[in-house]
Amino acid sequence: MPVITTVITGPTSGIGKVAALELAKKGHAIYMLVRNPEKGEQVRQEVVAQTGNKFIHVIRCDVSSLESVREAAADLRDRLVSINILINNAGNAFLTKEFSKDGYEMTFATNHLGHFLLTESLMPLLKKGQARIINTSSEAHQNAKPNFDDLKWAQTPYKGFKAYGISKLYNIYFTKSLAEKYGSTGIVSYAFHPGVVNTNIWSSAKGILRFFVWILKLFMISPEKGAETMIYLATQPKLEQNSGQYFVKSKVAKTAPVAENEEARNKLWAISDKLVKI
C-alpha cells in the first residue's frame, strides 16, 4: 500500500496530468477529482500503464458546482482515513461573463470558491495526514485588486483577463489564511506560479484576442516544465518554514503588495465561508 495519499483537482490535462503521472511514479496513491469521468478514466489507465501504480482513482467533481464538491468530499471521507497532499489545481478562464449553477461568476466559482469548500470539507482528513495544501496561482495576480463588493460583475464591465487575475490573487489569500489558521495542526500550504504554460485555458478566445493568444503560445512553456514547481512542493522535504509562501521556479518569490493585505485576506475568508453555507 502507498504511504502517501494525494488528492488533485484538474488532473486530466496540462500541469495537473503531468503531476499526477510523476507523483504516481513516486508511489503516491492518487485520487483524481475530475469534471469528466470518462476522460478521467482514460487518464487513470494511462497513468497505471506508464507507472505500474494501481492505486489511481477517479472521483467526479466539478469544482464550479458546490453540490458536486460536497459529493466528492463525502466520497473521499468515506474512502480515506487521511490525506497527505491536496493539490487545488483545476482552473479556467472565461472571456465572457458566465455563472455557475449556484449563481456565482464562473472564474470565481471555479478557481477559488469550489476549492475553498473542498479544502474545508476535507479538513478532518487533512489534519490527520499533516497535509500539504498546494494552490495553483499565477503571476496574473500582480495587477489584480479584490472585487468583494462586485463579485458578480454587476457594476463594472466584465473582463476575462481581469477576472482571472483576481481569482489568482484570491488563491494567494487562501494559501496564507490556511497557513495562519491551521499551522498549529501540522498543516502547511503553498501557492505557486507554474509559468505561462501552453494549455487550452484560453481556447475560447476569438478575433484579435485569439491571434494574440496564438502569438503568446510561441513563448509558452510545456506542461512538463510548468509542473516542476507543483511536484517540488509536493515532494521536497523540510519546507514547513515556508508555509503560506508563494513560489516561482521552485523558490520563494515576492508577491504583489496587495497579496500581503491581511484585512483583505480575512474578508475573503469570511465571504467565502458565508457563500458555501448558503
N, C-alpha and C positions, 0 to 999 in steps of 0.2 A: 504493500500500500504506500502511496506517496506521502511524504511528510508534510509537504506544503500544499495548501488549498488556495487556489487563486480564482477569483470571480472577475470577469471582464465584460464590459459592455462595448459594442461596436467591434466585434472580433471577426467579421466576415469579409473585411476589405481593409486596404490601407495599413497603417501602422498597427492597428489592433490585430489584424490577421498575422502580421509578422511577429508581434509579441506573443500571441497565443502559441504559434509554432515554436518559437525559441524557448519559451518557458516550459512547453511540453517536452522539449529535448532535455531540459534540466530536471525532468521528473515530476513537475508540478501536476496535481490534479486540477484540470481546467474546467470551470463552469462558464460556458459562453452564453451570455444573455443577448438574444438576437430578435430582431423585429420580424424576420422572415425565417421560420423554422426549416423550410426546405433548403434554403441557401445555407443555413446553419449546419444542417446535416451533411451537406456536401463538403463544407469546410472541416467538419469533425472527421469525416472519412479521410480527407487529405492529410490532416494532422496525424491521425493514427497511422496511416500508411507510411508517412515520412519519418515518424519518430518511434513507432512501435509502442507508444504510450496509449494504453487502452482507457485511461482514466480521463477521458474527454467527454463532456456532457453538454447538451444543448437545452436551454430553457427559453421559452418565448418571453420576450419583454420589449415592448415598445416604450422607450423612456419618455416619449412625449405624452403618454397616457398614464395618469396616476393610478387608474384601476389596474392596468397591465403591470405597472411597477409593484403594486401591492400584491398581486397574484404571484409574481416572480419571487418576491421576497418571502412570501409564505411558503412557496415551494422549496426555497433554499433552507428556510428554518426547519422544514420537515426532514430534509435530507442530511443536513450537516450539524455537527457539534460546534465547529468553529471555522472561521475564515482568517487566513493569514495575510492575504493580499486582495485588495479591492481596487480595480483599475476602472475609474469612471472616464471612459474614453469616447463613447458614442457622441457624435455631434453632427450638426448640419448647419447650412446657411440658406436662408430663404430670401430671394431677391424681391419678392412681392410679399406683402403682409398676409400671413395666414394665421389661423387659430387652431389650437389643439382641441381635442374632444372636450376638455374641461373648460375651454373658453379663454385660454392664455395664448399670448403671442408665441408662435411656434419656436422661434430661436431661443427664447427664454425658457419655454417648456422643455425643449429637447436638451439644450446644453447646460441648463442649471437645475430647474425645479425637479425634474424627474430623478436626477442624480442625488439631489438633496433628500428626497423621500426615500430612495433606495438605501442610501447610506444610513439614515436614521432608522429605517426599518430593520436593517441588518446589524445594528449596533450591539445587541447582546452577543452575536456570533463574532463580531469584530473584536470586542473586548476579550473574549475567551481566547482568541487567536493572537492577541497582542499585535494587531494588524497594522500593515502599511496601507494607507489610502493614497492613491496616486490619481491626480486630476489633470486631464489634458487641457492646458490653457493655450495661450498664444501671445506673441508679441503684438497682436492686434489690440491688446488691452491698452497699449501705450497712449493712445489718443482718445480713450473712452472716458465717459462720465456717467455716473449712475443715473438712471431714469425712474427712480422709485415712485415718482408722482404721475408717471405716464407709462406704466408697464405695457399697456395695450396700444400704445402709439395713437391715441385718440386725439391728442392735442398738437402733435408735431408730425410732419410728413415722414412716412416710413422710408428708411434707407437700409438695405440689407447689410452692407458692409459695416455700418454704424451699429446695427443691432447685434451683429456677430461680435464686434469688438467689446460691446458692453457685456455680453454673455461670458466672454473670456476674462474680463475683469472680475465678474462675479465668481468665476472658478477660483481665482486667487483669493478673494474674500473668504470663500467657503473653506479653502485649504487652511488659511490662517485661523479661522474660527475653530475648525476641528482640532488643530494642534493645541489651541488655548483651552478648549472645553474638555478634551478627552486625553490630554497628555499624561495626566496623573494615573490613567488606567493602563498605560503602556502603548496606547495608540499613537502612531506618528502619521503625518500627512505631508504630501509634496505636490506642488504644481509644476508643470514644465511646458516649455515651448518646443515642439518637435522639429521646427524649421518649416520652411514653405514647401510642403510636400505635394507631390503630384498625385492628387486624388480626384474623385468626382464631386467634391463638395460644392463646386460652382458650376456643375454641369447644366444647370437650368439657365445660365446666362444667355442673353440674346443680343443681337445687334452689335453695336460698338463695344459693349461690355464683353461680349463673347470673344471678340477679336483681342481685346485687352487681356483676357484670361488666357487665350491661346499664346500670346506673346510671353506672358508671365510664366507659362508652363515650360518654356525653353530654359528657364533658370531654376526650376524647381528641383528638389532632391527626391531620391527614390524613397518609397515606404520603408525599405530596409534601413536606410540611413536615418530616416525620421524616427524610427522605433528605438534607436540606440539609447536615448536618454530614458525612455519608459522602462526598458529592460534593465538598465543600470539601476534605476530607483527601486525596481522590484527585487534585485538580487544582490546589490552591493552591501556588504556588512558595515556596521558602525556608522550609520547615517542619522542616528537618533538626534544628535545635537543640531541637525539642520531641519528638524521638523517645522513645518509651516513656511518653508522657504520655496523660492521659485528657481527652477533650474533651466539652463540653456546649455546644450552640448555637454551634458553630464557635470556641469559645475553650477554652483550657486550664482545667481545673476541678480542684478538690480531690477526692481520693478519701477513702473511709473509712480511718482509721488502719490497719485490718487489711490493706488493699490494699498498704501500704508495707512489709509484713513480708518481708524478704529471705529469711529462713530458710524460711518457708512457700512462697515463690515457687520456691526451689531444690528444695524437697521435691516440689512438684507436677511440676516438670520431670522429676525422677528417676523418679517413679511413672509418669508418662505415657510416658516413654521405655521403661520396662520393659514396660508393658502392651501397647504397639503392637508389641513384638518377640516377645510370647508366641505 
